[in-house]
Structures are given as C-alpha cells and as structure tokens.
C-alpha cells in the first residue's frame, strides 16, 4: 500500500513532509531523497572542505558549502545550465535540499565559484571520491576491475577547446570516466582532439597507489578497449603487478593468427 505521507528530517523549524493532497507543487521532490543520502555520507560538505573560499568574508551572503550543494543537487536534478538557477533559487525543494530557508545563489554567483577551482582542488575532489569508495566496503576486496572509457559530450556553442570529432561526427568534449562496478572514481574533462588514452596512465597510477595503500593484497585489473592498448600503459602494468584486459585493433597480423587458430581448432575437432 502506498503511504499517504512521507516524513523527512526537518530543516531548522521547518517540517518536511510529502503527501498527495496538492498545495505547493514541485517537480524536483526527488532532491529530498538525495538530501537524505547526502546527510548520511556528507559528500557535498566534504567536497566544499577541499576548496578555499577567497571571497571577502564581510561581503558574503551565500556560504561556499551551500553553493556547492546547490550546484551538485542542481546537476543531479537535470539542471546542468547555470542559467536555470535564476528560477531554481526560489524553488523550495532545492532550498530544502541545500539546507536553506531563503533565496539561493543566482547564476552569476555560481559562475564565479566554478572558475576559482584550480587543478589541485580537482585532484582533492577525486581523492574524496576514492576515499568514499573505500569507505563503502567492510573490508578489502579480493579483486577489483577498473573500467576506463571515454565518451562524447556534444557542445553547441563556441566554448574554449571546442573541436570536431570525426568518430562521433560532431563538436564535443571527450571526458575520461573510470568505474569500479557501480562506483564512479574519475570524471576527467578533455578536449576531443586527443585519443582515449590521454593521461590515462597517470590516472591509473594514482588510483593504484591509493587503493594499495588501504588494500595492499587486492588484485587490480585494468580494463579498456583498443584505444588503451598503449605500450607505456601496459609496460607500467607489468612492472607494478596490475593485470589488464584490453582490446586490440584489427590488423593483418592478428587476422592471420585468428585464421590459423580457426584452422587448427577445426582440425582438432575432426
């Protein structure tokens, strides 16, 4: 039976309930569920702590942790464009999810926040993801598989670093993602005029070093398609006891070996 009312943790003196009787309607009620998860794991709070607020404290209206939470929850709700926050700043569901009872930051304030994040901040943010990954396990895993893959994000304006990618047949960015099962460990933005393997070796080395710090006996497997079949990456894996499963680009040598293997197998079966 569907419950008639859902009770969430309160915000200051504001009771938070969801029911089906009408009243103030929002299409973003799912952010309240995300708020509960975030309160348990403290991810946005910990993410804000990796950053340095360089603003004049006497001129601040919106705290850094609130703006980080607003931006993360906005993206999770499908609002990737900062322009959306000119209206969302008044949305009570987003206000509640970010822990505020008043108007949130506008697009200009959020826009000034993001460029202030330097390379070191991005590294710290990823280390937080990796630390959270370790925390989600009761103990060391016997084996983990790190899946590396790049994919396209179409761009529709004249953004810096905008390139046409022949494979995807449009202008796009080409971020690198790393997953371990359902856990995302890396989201690294790159331009689309480079191959899949760009900076993959350095990222793999950082991941392996952190994982082995906590789980020294865990078997680590690097997995990727043929774009990651680079001698530098595979040689590093051999030297550092990292197993790997990578695709191989088709060529005449491999085709000949495959044909020979097929003939030998057929003869054996006969």
Helices and strands as residue ranges (DSSP letters): E 5-11, E 14-19, H 30-41, H 43-49, G 57-59, H 64-76, G 82-84, H 85-88, H 92-98, H 107-114, H 119-135, E 143-150, E 153-154, E 163-165, E 170-173, E 176-180, E 183-188, H 200-214, E 219-224, G 226-228, H 231-239, E 243-246, H 252-269
